[in-house]
Amino acid sequence: MCGFAGFLYKQSLPENVNSILDEMGMSILSRGPDSSGVWSCNEDMIGLSHRRLAIVDLSPAGHQPMVSHSGRYVIAFNGEIYNHLDIRIEIEKEKPVQWFGHSDTETLLTGIELWGLETTLKKSIGMFAISLWDKHEKALYLARDRFGEKPLYYSTLDNMFIFGSELKSLRAHPDFKTEISRGALALLMRHNYIPAPYSIYEGVSKLMPGTFLKKIGHALEIKEYWNIRDSFVEEGNSFESNTVAIDSLETTLKLAISRQMMADVPLGAFLSGGIDSSLIVALMQSLSDRPVKTFSIGFTEEAFNEAEHAKRVAKHLGTEHTELYVSDQDALNVVKQLADIYDEPFSDSSQIPTFLVSKMARKHVTVSLSGDAGDELFCGYNRYLMTAKLWSKLSLIPLFMRNFLSKGLLLVTPDNWNKFNLLLPSGWRMANFGDKLHKAAGVITCSSVDELYKSLVSHWQNPEDMVLKSQEPLTAITDPARKPHLSNPISEMMALDTISYMTDDILVKVDRAAMANSLETRVPFLDHTVFEHAWKMPFETKLNNGVTKDCLRKILYKYVPKELIERPKVGFGVPLDSWLRGPLKDWADNLLDKDRLINEGFFDADLVVNKWDEHKSGKRNWQYLLWDVLMFQVWYEKHHK
């Protein structure tokens, strides 16, 4: 795992080109603390900077930027190619090669020399971002892995084309100047992340997953080498029976895990005790002749604590388990670091425990596998069933009646609804009754299941109203050209989550939190052979009579007793609502000061302050909406004041 940055000038390189490249590399030091390198060519007006976290081939033979055997190509590469040894065998069948080391970087370069970039990308199983200079064609290539596990930003400025693993590296260039994108800010308010290809800056883009970019002179072309939509099928029926499909999934997943356990450094896994991480660890342990190192964190608040469940699973599997119980203060201390950890504003509050478990794991290992993507692939989120059931009932009621009911619910304040709640029999009472009724009032007016899904995955329902002078851009959820169209609404939600929430929230959260601790994370469920296999499986292997992730459960229960796993799903969260009313109140008061909001000019100050006042008073719980604003405010204060 590494990080890189670079630029291609339109005219001549600056005299201090190498010092600029050094500064761009130093800005992402945590991505590669083991070594650094720069390469530049005055004739071609190109410069590359690389920071290395050595995982495979720890010798200088893996140093980057790396020049190909023929001298034609120069590469700066971030990530891992898990099947690179298989690719070497394939290369050697076509031509004799004198290898200088055993790094996957050298394998990539040699494959590119033999087959070209696109074919090599198609053969590669892994997570990666690549910058490649072709001296013969005078062409710059950028490429990103199929799911976007590794980040890659780029921008065309007045005097150059600039790119890097994080926005930090772009900001480190003295000529980098750009404006805040209000459209991207509106997307942040809706989703708590900024979806690709957008970034927080005007004119700066994220390269889309599964694509590569080619730039020659003024011409810039982006091409897909893998299209995720090709994997989304209406109903998988590629297997003789469901049992065959599940057995085949276990075999495919084991192969993916065995590839991802390849490393020349200590390796382990995150373990929450849930289905996904427990299955990954169980299969890792079945493939290992020594105890797998596993890691979990615990919280004193019972509602957020899964450490005891993880400990029981670890004990049963015989792993070398490490757990860390963190206090509120430990977690609150991370808040001060978030603007550095996340190179653009990001407001999924599980960023805090993710950073803490990564920090703890890094004391013991350099690589950690995770169970991420299991929910999107195998129908794990509660909202899939909830949305489908809710729409099946709502659609029976005419829209005009639902609109009328919604207006009636909103006529009564949440506070008065809460007073009414106290008059109900104790068994009927609900926590935050008024809050939930007001949220329901917005949901029941949806005119389609697509609109209902969009409402349920949105924080601020109308972000253009609160982000001044903004126009919300199209995303995978709203753009018909990008949106998967499946007749099964649950399958469609799974597909949408995969190309939006998973890619731009989950993978971003884990990459930045882990790399801030110089920890490489790997996601076996996102080996594309596993992903493609999963979408070929019959739907009832994922959702079977109301049981989610049924296929994963059936595999897991071969290794772990059912009673250690079966329990209500718990999110990886923190008690934001009480923190904002308690230890973070003064911090938030400063960032949400009305005069400050007015002077900065990004938000409707009255709207934000009203939400903040309601939250402080306890009348409403606006924790997630406020966290969206706070994470932008603290990021803006850090990088633009």
VMD Tcl script that draws the C-alpha trace (Angstrom):
set ca {
  {0.00 0.00 0.00}
  {1.35 3.35 -0.98}
  {0.47 6.79 -2.25}
  {1.55 8.83 -5.22}
  {1.20 12.22 -6.86}
  {2.39 13.89 -10.02}
  {1.87 16.40 -12.79}
  {2.24 16.88 -16.52}
  {3.11 20.46 -17.45}
  {1.96 22.17 -20.64}
  {5.28 23.92 -21.10}
  {8.48 23.55 -19.05}
  {8.87 22.05 -15.60}
  {9.68 24.47 -12.75}
  {13.32 24.58 -11.66}
  {12.43 23.21 -8.22}
  {10.48 20.29 -9.67}
  {11.94 17.66 -7.35}
  {11.34 19.71 -4.20}
  {7.71 20.20 -5.27}
  {7.39 16.45 -5.85}
  {8.94 15.83 -2.43}
  {6.40 18.16 -0.81}
  {3.50 16.45 -2.59}
  {4.80 13.10 -1.38}
  {5.38 14.29 2.18}
  {1.75 15.42 2.39}
  {0.69 11.76 2.19}
  {3.54 10.39 4.33}
  {1.25 8.06 6.32}
  {0.31 6.21 3.13}
  {3.95 5.23 2.66}
  {6.32 5.78 5.58}
  {8.89 3.16 4.53}
  {10.53 4.98 1.61}
  {10.02 7.70 -0.97}
  {11.04 8.41 -4.53}
  {10.62 11.02 -7.24}
  {11.14 10.86 -10.98}
  {10.93 13.68 -13.51}
  {11.76 14.27 -17.15}
  {12.34 17.83 -18.35}
  {11.93 16.84 -21.99}
  {8.48 15.33 -21.42}
  {7.51 17.83 -18.67}
  {6.34 15.03 -16.38}
  {6.98 14.39 -12.69}
  {6.01 11.52 -10.36}
  {6.28 11.27 -6.59}
  {5.78 8.07 -4.59}
  {5.52 7.07 -0.93}
  {5.95 3.38 -0.14}
  {4.43 1.14 2.52}
  {6.32 -2.07 1.77}
  {4.06 -5.15 1.85}
  {5.38 -7.47 -0.90}
  {9.13 -7.52 -1.67}
  {10.55 -5.36 1.11}
  {13.84 -4.93 -0.75}
  {14.92 -1.93 -2.83}
  {13.79 -3.94 -5.90}
  {10.26 -2.76 -5.10}
  {11.22 0.92 -4.98}
  {9.08 3.39 -6.94}
  {8.68 5.20 -9.27}
  {9.80 2.13 -11.21}
  {11.05 2.02 -14.80}
  {10.10 -0.96 -16.97}
  {12.70 -3.44 -18.24}
  {12.75 -1.83 -21.70}
  {12.83 1.70 -20.29}
  {9.60 2.61 -22.09}
  {7.30 2.94 -19.07}
  {7.54 4.59 -15.65}
  {4.98 3.72 -12.97}
  {3.86 4.97 -9.57}
  {1.46 2.44 -8.15}
  {-0.68 2.18 -5.01}
  {-2.28 -1.10 -3.98}
  {-1.86 -4.83 -4.37}
  {-2.22 -7.23 -7.28}
  {-3.19 -10.44 -5.50}
  {-2.70 -12.73 -8.50}
  {0.57 -11.20 -9.67}
  {2.47 -14.49 -9.32}
  {-0.05 -16.15 -11.66}
  {0.44 -13.25 -14.08}
  {4.22 -13.82 -13.93}
  {3.73 -17.45 -14.94}
  {1.53 -16.34 -17.85}
  {4.15 -13.79 -18.93}
  {6.94 -16.35 -18.77}
  {4.99 -18.68 -21.08}
  {5.09 -15.96 -23.74}
  {8.62 -14.63 -23.26}
  {11.68 -15.18 -21.05}
  {12.03 -12.57 -18.29}
  {14.92 -11.72 -15.99}
  {13.08 -10.48 -12.89}
  {14.86 -8.01 -10.61}
  {12.65 -8.74 -7.58}
  {9.28 -10.25 -6.67}
  {7.12 -7.13 -6.36}
  {3.71 -6.84 -8.02}
  {4.82 -3.46 -9.39}
  {7.44 -5.14 -11.59}
  {4.83 -7.72 -12.63}
  {2.42 -4.95 -13.67}
  {5.07 -3.13 -15.70}
  {6.17 -6.29 -17.49}
  {2.56 -7.20 -18.27}
  {1.96 -3.72 -19.66}
  {5.02 -4.02 -21.88}
  {3.78 -7.36 -23.20}
  {0.00 -6.88 -23.49}
  {-0.68 -3.16 -23.01}
  {-2.39 -1.47 -20.07}
  {-6.01 -2.42 -20.72}
  {-5.37 -6.16 -21.11}
  {-3.12 -6.16 -18.03}
  {-5.82 -4.44 -15.98}
  {-8.36 -7.04 -17.06}
  {-6.02 -9.84 -15.97}
  {-5.31 -8.21 -12.58}
  {-7.18 -9.17 -9.42}
  {-6.61 -6.55 -6.78}
  {-7.07 -3.06 -5.44}
  {-5.05 -0.32 -7.04}
  {-4.53 3.15 -8.38}
  {-1.91 3.56 -11.11}
  {-0.09 6.42 -12.79}
  {1.92 5.38 -15.84}
  {4.06 7.38 -18.25}
  {4.66 5.99 -21.75}
  {7.87 7.57 -23.10}
  {7.22 6.40 -26.67}
  {3.64 7.65 -26.98}
  {4.23 10.65 -24.70}
  {1.05 9.53 -22.97}
  {0.04 9.65 -19.31}
  {-2.28 6.91 -18.04}
  {-4.21 6.84 -14.78}
  {-6.16 3.73 -13.72}
  {-8.32 2.70 -10.79}
  {-9.45 -0.70 -9.51}
  {-12.89 -2.13 -10.23}
  {-14.61 -0.96 -7.04}
  {-12.63 2.14 -6.16}
  {-10.86 0.70 -3.11}
  {-7.89 2.97 -3.80}
  {-8.44 6.71 -4.37}
  {-7.25 8.79 -7.33}
  {-7.93 12.49 -7.98}
  {-7.03 14.56 -11.03}
  {-7.49 18.08 -12.39}
  {-6.57 20.21 -15.38}
  {-5.17 23.56 -14.24}
  {-4.02 26.51 -16.35}
  {-0.43 25.32 -16.67}
  {-0.60 21.58 -15.95}
  {-2.52 18.37 -15.42}
  {-2.17 17.27 -11.78}
  {-3.11 14.05 -9.99}
  {-2.65 12.22 -6.71}
  {-3.88 9.64 -4.22}
  {-5.36 12.30 -1.97}
  {-6.35 15.94 -2.27}
  {-3.61 16.73 0.25}
  {-1.00 16.03 -2.40}
  {-2.69 18.35 -4.89}
  {-2.98 21.12 -2.30}
  {0.77 20.76 -1.62}
  {1.55 22.06 -5.12}
  {2.14 25.85 -4.97}
  {0.08 26.45 -8.15}
  {-3.00 24.52 -6.97}
  {-5.87 26.95 -6.57}
  {-9.55 26.17 -6.94}
  {-13.00 26.94 -5.56}
  {-15.25 24.95 -3.23}
  {-17.87 23.08 -5.27}
  {-21.27 23.98 -3.85}
  {-22.85 21.15 -5.82}
  {-20.50 18.66 -4.16}
  {-21.25 20.28 -0.81}
  {-24.96 19.69 -1.41}
  {-24.18 16.02 -2.12}
  {-22.23 15.84 1.16}
  {-25.27 17.16 3.01}
  {-27.48 14.51 1.44}
  {-25.23 11.46 1.68}
  {-22.49 12.28 4.28}
  {-19.95 11.66 1.48}
  {-19.15 13.11 -1.93}
  {-19.81 10.56 -4.69}
  {-17.38 10.02 -7.56}
  {-16.62 11.56 -9.96}
  {-17.17 14.73 -7.92}
  {-14.86 16.21 -5.30}
  {-15.17 19.12 -2.90}
  {-13.28 21.30 -5.40}
  {-14.53 22.68 -8.68}
  {-12.60 21.15 -11.57}
  {-11.11 18.31 -9.50}
  {-12.48 14.83 -10.22}
  {-12.16 11.35 -8.83}
  {-11.36 8.77 -11.48}
  {-14.31 6.38 -11.64}
  {-13.78 2.76 -10.55}
  {-13.09 0.28 -13.34}
  {-11.73 2.93 -15.71}
  {-8.45 4.24 -17.02}
  {-7.61 7.70 -18.30}
  {-5.27 8.47 -21.19}
  {-3.84 11.96 -21.76}
  {-1.76 12.93 -24.79}
  {-1.22 16.64 -25.29}
  {-4.57 18.39 -24.87}
  {-6.58 15.23 -25.53}
  {-8.03 13.34 -22.58}
  {-9.94 10.08 -22.91}
  {-11.51 7.89 -20.20}
  {-12.35 4.27 -20.97}
  {-13.91 1.41 -18.99}
  {-11.98 -1.84 -18.72}
  {-14.65 -3.38 -16.43}
  {-18.31 -2.40 -16.16}
  {-19.92 -3.26 -12.84}
  {-23.40 -3.02 -14.35}
  {-22.66 -6.12 -16.43}
  {-22.63 -8.10 -13.18}
  {-26.07 -6.94 -12.04}
  {-28.51 -9.60 -13.26}
  {-32.22 -9.94 -12.58}
  {-32.14 -13.47 -11.18}
  {-29.08 -15.65 -10.95}
  {-29.62 -19.19 -12.21}
  {-26.12 -20.36 -13.10}
  {-26.08 -23.31 -10.70}
  {-27.75 -26.72 -10.55}
  {-29.12 -26.00 -7.09}
  {-28.86 -23.52 -4.23}
  {-26.59 -25.94 -2.37}
  {-24.20 -26.06 -5.33}
  {-24.24 -22.26 -5.53}
  {-23.38 -21.89 -1.83}
  {-20.66 -24.56 -1.91}
  {-19.17 -22.87 -4.95}
  {-19.27 -19.51 -3.16}
  {-17.28 -20.98 -0.26}
  {-14.65 -22.30 -2.67}
  {-14.43 -18.97 -4.52}
  {-14.23 -16.98 -1.29}
  {-11.53 -19.26 0.13}
  {-9.44 -18.76 -3.01}
  {-9.86 -14.98 -2.76}
  {-8.86 -15.01 0.91}
  {-5.82 -17.18 0.23}
  {-4.68 -14.65 -2.39}
  {-5.21 -11.77 0.04}
  {-3.25 -13.49 2.80}
  {-0.12 -13.07 0.67}
  {2.25 -10.58 2.35}
  {5.84 -10.27 3.50}
  {4.71 -8.47 6.67}
  {2.45 -9.41 9.65}
  {-1.20 -9.84 8.65}
  {-4.49 -10.09 10.58}
  {-8.19 -9.24 10.41}
  {-10.82 -7.01 11.96}
  {-13.42 -9.03 13.90}
  {-16.71 -7.56 15.12}
  {-18.37 -10.90 15.80}
  {-20.94 -10.28 13.06}
  {-21.59 -12.58 10.11}
  {-19.25 -10.98 7.57}
  {-16.10 -10.49 9.62}
  {-16.60 -13.82 11.44}
  {-16.82 -15.66 8.12}
  {-13.68 -13.98 6.75}
  {-11.76 -14.86 9.93}
  {-13.14 -18.43 10.00}
  {-11.97 -19.06 6.44}
  {-8.61 -17.39 7.12}
  {-8.11 -19.66 10.13}
  {-9.05 -22.72 8.06}
  {-6.29 -21.77 5.61}
  {-3.63 -21.01 8.23}
  {-1.42 -23.33 10.27}
  {-1.05 -20.72 13.01}
  {-3.55 -18.56 14.93}
  {-4.80 -15.60 12.88}
  {-4.36 -12.24 14.57}
  {-7.77 -10.61 15.11}
  {-8.76 -7.18 16.42}
  {-11.86 -5.56 17.86}
  {-12.67 -2.53 19.95}
  {-15.25 -2.22 22.66}
  {-17.29 0.63 24.09}
  {-18.65 1.09 27.59}
  {-22.06 2.01 26.07}
  {-23.84 -1.33 25.67}
  {-25.77 -0.19 22.57}
  {-22.51 0.30 20.65}
  {-20.47 -2.58 22.04}
  {-19.82 -5.80 20.11}
  {-16.48 -6.70 21.68}
  {-17.87 -9.51 23.85}
  {-19.42 -11.19 20.79}
  {-16.12 -10.88 18.90}
  {-14.20 -12.37 21.84}
  {-16.44 -15.45 21.90}
  {-16.06 -16.01 18.15}
  {-12.28 -15.55 18.41}
  {-12.07 -18.04 21.28}
  {-14.05 -20.64 19.34}
  {-11.87 -20.23 16.22}
  {-8.63 -20.15 18.22}
  {-7.37 -16.82 16.93}
  {-4.79 -14.61 18.62}
  {-7.29 -11.97 19.64}
  {-6.62 -8.41 20.77}
  {-9.34 -6.08 21.99}
  {-9.26 -2.52 23.20}
  {-12.01 -0.84 25.18}
  {-12.08 2.85 24.39}
  {-13.53 5.62 26.50}
  {-15.60 8.52 25.30}
  {-12.48 10.66 25.65}
  {-10.46 8.34 23.39}
  {-13.10 8.71 20.71}
  {-13.53 12.44 21.24}
  {-9.79 12.95 20.80}
  {-10.12 11.56 17.26}
  {-12.60 14.31 16.34}
  {-9.74 16.83 16.43}
  {-7.84 14.77 13.83}
  {-10.64 14.15 11.32}
  {-9.85 17.14 9.10}
  {-6.34 15.73 8.61}
  {-7.38 12.10 8.20}
  {-10.04 12.84 5.56}
  {-8.65 14.88 2.68}
  {-12.10 16.12 1.75}
  {-15.06 16.55 4.11}
  {-16.60 13.23 5.09}
  {-19.24 12.72 7.77}
  {-19.98 9.07 8.38}
  {-19.50 9.11 12.16}
  {-18.30 5.48 12.18}
  {-15.07 7.05 10.88}
  {-14.15 7.45 14.56}
  {-14.23 3.79 15.69}
  {-12.77 2.76 12.31}
  {-9.74 4.95 12.98}
  {-9.39 3.59 16.51}
  {-9.51 -0.08 15.52}
  {-7.02 0.63 12.70}
  {-4.68 2.37 15.14}
  {-4.85 -0.59 17.51}
  {-4.35 -3.17 14.75}
  {-1.30 -1.33 13.36}
  {0.57 -1.95 16.61}
  {0.52 -5.66 15.75}
  {0.20 -6.02 11.95}
  {0.73 -4.09 8.72}
  {-2.16 -5.68 6.78}
  {-5.71 -6.38 7.98}
  {-8.55 -8.11 6.15}
  {-12.14 -6.97 6.70}
  {-15.70 -8.16 6.09}
  {-16.76 -5.01 4.26}
  {-19.15 -5.36 1.27}
  {-20.94 -8.41 2.68}
  {-24.11 -6.39 3.30}
  {-24.28 -4.98 -0.22}
  {-23.51 -8.31 -1.89}
  {-25.69 -10.60 0.20}
  {-28.67 -8.46 1.25}
  {-27.55 -7.61 4.77}
  {-28.97 -4.16 5.47}
  {-32.26 -3.96 7.37}
  {-33.39 -1.14 5.09}
  {-33.69 -3.49 2.12}
  {-36.50 -5.49 3.72}
  {-37.95 -2.44 5.43}
  {-38.13 -0.40 2.23}
  {-39.68 -3.22 0.21}
  {-42.28 -3.96 2.90}
  {-43.06 -0.31 3.48}
  {-43.56 0.38 -0.22}
  {-45.80 -2.67 -0.66}
  {-48.13 -1.12 1.93}
  {-47.76 2.55 0.98}
  {-48.44 1.88 -2.70}
  {-51.93 0.61 -1.79}
  {-52.86 4.05 -0.42}
  {-53.59 6.78 -3.00}
  {-50.94 9.51 -3.03}
  {-53.44 12.31 -2.29}
  {-54.45 10.54 0.94}
  {-50.81 10.10 1.96}
  {-50.13 13.79 1.29}
  {-53.11 14.70 3.48}
  {-51.91 12.42 6.29}
  {-48.39 13.86 6.04}
  {-49.64 17.42 6.47}
  {-51.67 16.32 9.50}
  {-48.66 14.73 11.17}
  {-46.58 17.86 10.60}
  {-49.25 20.15 12.13}
  {-48.36 18.76 15.56}
  {-44.86 19.57 16.83}
  {-42.54 16.67 17.80}
  {-42.65 17.94 21.39}
  {-46.44 17.65 21.52}
  {-46.34 14.22 19.87}
  {-43.93 13.16 22.64}
  {-46.42 14.36 25.26}
  {-49.13 12.32 23.55}
  {-46.77 9.33 23.56}
  {-46.67 9.48 27.38}
  {-50.47 8.99 27.47}
  {-50.22 5.69 25.59}
  {-50.05 2.32 27.36}
  {-46.41 1.59 28.28}
  {-46.16 -1.27 25.79}
  {-47.10 1.07 22.91}
  {-44.70 3.89 23.69}
  {-41.74 4.62 21.41}
  {-38.48 6.49 21.96}
  {-38.31 9.80 20.05}
  {-41.95 9.32 19.05}
  {-42.42 12.84 17.67}
  {-39.15 12.72 15.77}
  {-40.10 9.45 14.11}
  {-43.58 10.67 13.14}
  {-42.13 13.77 11.47}
  {-39.65 11.58 9.55}
  {-42.52 9.29 8.56}
  {-44.45 12.30 7.29}
  {-41.71 12.90 4.74}
  {-41.44 9.25 3.76}
  {-45.14 8.52 3.12}
  {-45.38 11.16 0.37}
  {-42.93 9.30 -1.89}
  {-44.43 8.46 -5.27}
  {-42.23 5.42 -6.08}
  {-39.96 2.87 -4.43}
  {-36.99 4.68 -6.01}
  {-38.03 7.93 -4.36}
  {-38.55 6.09 -1.06}
  {-35.05 4.60 -1.25}
  {-33.55 8.02 -2.02}
  {-35.38 9.50 0.97}
  {-34.17 6.79 3.33}
  {-30.50 7.15 2.29}
  {-30.59 10.96 2.51}
  {-29.68 13.07 5.52}
  {-30.77 16.56 4.44}
  {-33.76 15.83 2.21}
  {-33.45 19.10 0.25}
  {-29.79 20.12 0.45}
  {-30.14 22.79 -2.24}
  {-32.30 24.71 0.26}
  {-29.55 24.86 2.86}
  {-26.39 25.06 0.71}
  {-26.51 28.55 -0.77}
  {-26.25 28.95 -4.56}
  {-26.01 25.19 -5.05}
  {-27.29 22.82 -7.70}
  {-27.09 19.15 -6.79}
  {-25.34 17.14 -9.55}
  {-26.62 13.82 -10.83}
  {-25.33 10.68 -9.11}
  {-25.72 6.92 -9.50}
  {-28.96 7.23 -7.55}
  {-30.48 9.98 -9.72}
  {-28.84 9.57 -13.15}
  {-30.85 7.15 -15.35}
  {-27.73 6.46 -17.45}
  {-25.78 5.17 -14.42}
  {-28.58 3.68 -12.38}
  {-29.08 -0.10 -12.56}
  {-32.62 -1.00 -13.59}
  {-33.73 -4.25 -11.96}
  {-37.31 -5.42 -11.51}
  {-36.65 -6.76 -7.99}
  {-36.56 -3.60 -5.81}
  {-34.28 -5.23 -3.22}
  {-31.76 -6.29 -5.89}
  {-31.85 -2.76 -7.27}
  {-31.16 -1.28 -3.82}
  {-28.24 -3.68 -3.35}
  {-26.83 -2.64 -6.73}
  {-27.31 1.06 -5.97}
  {-25.63 0.74 -2.58}
  {-22.70 -1.04 -4.23}
  {-22.00 1.76 -6.71}
  {-22.71 4.60 -4.29}
  {-22.67 4.00 -0.53}
  {-20.16 1.15 -0.54}
  {-17.71 2.79 -2.94}
  {-17.88 6.38 -1.77}
  {-18.61 5.91 1.93}
  {-17.45 2.52 3.25}
  {-14.30 2.17 1.14}
  {-13.31 5.83 1.61}
  {-13.86 5.61 5.36}
  {-11.70 2.51 5.71}
  {-8.94 3.62 3.32}
  {-8.38 7.00 4.99}
  {-8.74 5.72 8.58}
  {-6.37 2.81 7.95}
  {-3.83 4.72 5.87}
  {-3.67 7.47 8.49}
  {-2.20 4.68 10.62}
  {-0.06 3.22 7.78}
  {-2.22 0.08 7.81}
  {-3.19 -1.73 4.62}
  {-6.74 -3.10 4.56}
  {-8.01 -5.78 2.17}
  {-11.60 -6.73 1.30}
  {-12.03 -10.36 0.17}
  {-15.69 -9.85 -0.76}
  {-14.45 -7.36 -3.40}
  {-12.29 -9.83 -5.23}
  {-14.21 -9.41 -8.49}
  {-14.48 -13.18 -8.93}
  {-16.42 -13.32 -5.63}
  {-18.54 -10.34 -6.63}
  {-19.46 -11.78 -10.02}
  {-20.17 -15.17 -8.45}
  {-22.50 -13.61 -5.87}
  {-24.62 -11.87 -8.50}
  {-25.00 -15.15 -10.41}
  {-26.51 -16.85 -7.35}
  {-30.29 -17.23 -6.94}
  {-31.82 -14.39 -4.94}
  {-33.24 -16.77 -2.33}
  {-29.71 -17.80 -1.34}
  {-29.29 -14.24 -0.04}
  {-32.77 -13.49 1.32}
  {-34.52 -16.71 2.33}
  {-37.92 -16.40 4.05}
  {-36.89 -13.13 5.66}
  {-33.41 -14.37 6.65}
  {-30.74 -12.06 5.24}
  {-27.32 -13.28 4.06}
  {-28.60 -16.85 4.20}
  {-25.74 -18.22 2.08}
  {-23.09 -16.64 4.32}
  {-24.81 -18.00 7.41}
  {-24.85 -21.51 5.97}
  {-21.11 -21.36 5.27}
  {-20.26 -19.71 8.60}
  {-22.17 -22.27 10.68}
  {-19.79 -24.97 9.45}
  {-17.10 -23.19 11.46}
  {-18.90 -21.24 14.22}
  {-21.97 -22.29 16.24}
  {-25.13 -20.45 15.29}
  {-25.75 -19.25 18.84}
  {-22.49 -17.22 18.78}
  {-23.71 -15.23 15.77}
  {-27.48 -14.85 15.87}
  {-28.42 -11.48 17.36}
  {-29.84 -8.14 16.15}
  {-27.55 -6.25 13.77}
  {-25.57 -3.46 15.47}
  {-24.01 -0.60 13.54}
  {-20.41 0.47 14.04}
  {-21.31 3.79 15.60}
  {-20.81 6.29 18.41}
  {-23.30 8.23 20.61}
  {-23.13 11.42 18.59}
  {-26.45 12.79 19.86}
  {-25.34 12.91 23.51}
  {-21.81 14.02 22.63}
  {-23.15 17.03 20.78}
  {-25.23 18.00 23.80}
  {-22.33 17.31 26.17}
  {-18.55 17.19 25.61}
  {-18.68 18.45 22.00}
  {-21.20 21.23 22.65}
  {-18.72 24.13 22.93}
  {-16.76 22.88 19.91}
  {-19.95 22.67 17.85}
  {-21.24 26.02 19.15}
  {-18.14 27.70 17.73}
  {-18.39 25.99 14.33}
  {-22.15 26.64 14.06}
  {-22.08 30.25 15.24}
  {-24.64 32.18 13.22}
  {-22.39 35.14 12.37}
  {-19.66 32.75 11.29}
  {-22.03 30.84 9.02}
  {-23.26 34.07 7.47}
  {-19.73 35.38 6.86}
  {-18.53 32.11 5.30}
  {-21.57 32.07 3.05}
  {-22.02 28.35 2.40}
  {-25.12 27.54 4.43}
  {-28.52 29.00 5.23}
  {-27.52 30.12 8.72}
  {-31.07 30.29 10.10}
  {-31.82 26.73 8.97}
  {-28.64 25.30 10.49}
  {-28.87 27.26 13.75}
  {-32.51 26.23 14.18}
  {-31.54 22.57 13.86}
  {-28.71 23.09 16.34}
  {-30.95 24.81 18.88}
  {-33.56 22.05 18.61}
  {-30.88 19.41 19.11}
  {-29.29 21.12 22.12}
  {-32.66 21.49 23.79}
  {-33.45 17.81 23.28}
  {-36.60 18.59 21.26}
  {-35.22 16.81 18.20}
  {-32.33 14.52 17.36}
  {-30.50 16.07 14.39}
  {-27.16 14.36 15.09}
  {-26.45 13.16 11.54}
  {-27.56 16.34 9.78}
  {-25.48 18.45 12.13}
  {-22.47 16.16 11.80}
  {-22.57 16.73 8.02}
  {-22.29 20.48 8.57}
  {-19.72 20.16 11.34}
  {-17.41 17.96 9.29}
  {-17.41 20.50 6.47}
  {-16.85 23.35 8.92}
  {-13.89 21.73 10.64}
  {-12.38 20.71 7.28}
  {-12.83 24.23 5.88}
  {-11.29 25.76 9.00}
  {-8.26 23.46 8.71}
  {-7.53 23.83 5.00}
  {-8.94 27.19 3.89}
  {-8.56 29.69 6.71}
}
mol new
graphics top color blue
foreach p $ca { graphics top sphere $p radius 0.5 }
foreach p [lrange $ca 0 end-1] q [lrange $ca 1 end] { graphics top cylinder $p $q radius 0.2 }
display resetview
